Amino acid sequence: PEPEPKLVEERPYPEHVESIVALLDAFMDEQQRPVVHEGMGAPELVEALRAGDTAVQKKGLKALMRQPVALHEHAAAVAAALHDADPWVRAHAAEALGRLAPHALAPFAPAIAALLADVAPQVRRAAADALAELPPAQLAAHAPALAVRLGDANWQVR
């Protein structure tokens, strides 16, 4: 069979662009990092949380936030990310847990409340926001820790 005609004429990149493309290709080959994309199922997203790559973990958490059933089913894996070394992963994990129904959020409230003392302001804010989703009776147990955050040095936490 004859090759299909090309709709666009292929032109070689200028030499300096070729070298940049080659460097990017080499970099991506070295990374061998998992990729999180739309349409991934819950098992792949949970695996992304364990990837050890901050960018992949954050994307996995964000994707789980858009899948309420999967988030509920894998809340324990999300809660494990509350202890990650990266503050943004901890913040996204707290935010994700805050999207659970109040009865599903309650078991994770003590771990989230512990993040109110985190060194990173984005983590403290995400923790406070997540705890705010608790029913008043359960929220009362965390009122003293939340009250301390009213005087937080970071305005986004107050």
Secondary structure, 3 states (H helix, E strand, C coil): CCCCCCCCCCCCCCHHHHHHHHHHHHHHHHHCCCCCCCCCCHHHHHHHHCCCCHHHHHHHHHHHHCCHHHHHHCHHHHHHHHHCCCHHHHHHHHHHHHCCCHHHHHHHHHHHHHHHHCCCHHHHHHHHHHHCCCCHHHHHHHHHHHHHHCCCCCCCCC
